[in-house]
């Protein structure tokens, strides 16, 4: 017959059963779900990232928005 030794650490008090909390960060809407006429290039980008992405593209190309879009009607082109 042997002697069995073991160590226990941590809190051994009873804990309530875990509940399924609602997710705090639901999937953000994509640009295609939020804006009209978003095409292939940025369709799956989160909507909050669309404008910064467009600003990056205009700065990289050295052009203004109306180079690609109709001024004051960005969904037209």
Buried (B, 14 or more C-beta within 10 A) or exposed (E): EEEEEEEEEEEEEEEEEEEEEEEEEEEEEBBBEEBEEBEEEBEEBBBEBBEEBBEEBBEEEEEEBEEEBEEEEBEEE
